[in-house]
């Protein structure tokens, strides 16, 4: 029969890989995409949903086109285990899916106890919203319920985590909503385990300009370290202080999606080592790991990165299975963030494979003090990017 490719995870990485293999290999490869959820809500632009710029429907995508237009078998279910010796994936319902090549793209799982007191149950009161879906809606409902004078606290995540500027874009969107309602007595406090963060100068300039006095950011030298959270009281304890939030958004530490570790693909870092030239797993030649679950050198964990890595893996898989030509790996990424209406900023880079890692070859970042027209252009660019990448992922 035809060679079989199985992809675990229908997110930015996995769905792109499925589509590119099916599209470029025509009928020559059998492509199966395993995804736990019936639809996919993007984390990218989920902050814009919180800010009121997007509807939930507009950030939610279906797998129908991948099935109908590309002949991909979409299996809606949870992949429980990988038998790498037998080259077979066992689903939660006990059924098995065999492969010749496997692409693992499960995204992240949260390390609940990285913040003492936090748990999956606590997330119903202190949402993380770091996986999009019901958590995103919960955070939006809690944000919209804030009354003037009530306080918001964010516990930011340690490195490495998905979307380095994401927490700070989110805080900007919180502030936008409060400002629009005239809630000048409410404040947002960020308790950060990191001494610095992505696009910090740009965010802090924007916060001073648009939301003066509304946002306080505390690094570890100020708060002394995050000690615990208490969902019942809304308290966040640090080594030096206690913070009180009517809305507390806890974003814990992260690791590769569970299946990666259970299949022995992750190392002690919690993420999966890959060959920078192909995205092939360092521990199994028949397996590729892409997106947030992999160790991508200089690339940040982003949807843009996952989509870029997926194309390299798709090319390598076609090379393996049907001898199609394999070109040198090239990667790129841009992370846009919205600070206030029409005030968009970005950071990005191009990358190439070296023996050691995926290494950046050139970089760019928005500048402080840019004029309004430039910032509006950057925002509009991000809107175009969203339309483009979601079509590239889902067809
Ligand atoms: P995911 O997109 O998470 O996909 C993984 C999929 O695998 C999920 O659908 C999951 O259900 C499925 N899955 C996992 N395990 C299994 C299993 N065992 N069986 C079946 N299915 C399984 N990136 C950007 O580029 N730009 C942005 O502006 C941006 N903004 C962001 C804002 C926020 C608030 C957040 C949280 C993230 C943002 N990101 C952004 C990052 C981006 O969402 C992720 O980096 C990207 O989704 C990673 O893609 P992935 O394919 O690795 O994982």
Boltz pocket constraint, residues with backbone or C-beta under 6 A from the ligand:
constraints:
  - pocket:
      binder: B
      contacts: [[A, 8], [A, 9], [A, 10], [A, 11], [A, 12], [A, 13], [A, 14], [A, 34], [A, 35], [A, 36], [A, 37], [A, 40], [A, 42], [A, 43], [A, 44], [A, 45], [A, 46], [A, 47], [A, 77], [A, 78], [A, 79], [A, 80], [A, 105], [A, 106], [A, 107], [A, 108], [A, 129], [A, 130], [A, 131], [A, 162], [A, 163], [A, 166], [A, 167], [A, 170], [A, 257], [A, 258], [A, 259], [A, 290], [A, 291], [A, 292], [A, 293], [A, 301], [A, 302], [A, 303], [A, 304], [A, 305], [A, 306], [A, 334], [A, 335], [A, 336]]
      max_distance: 6.0
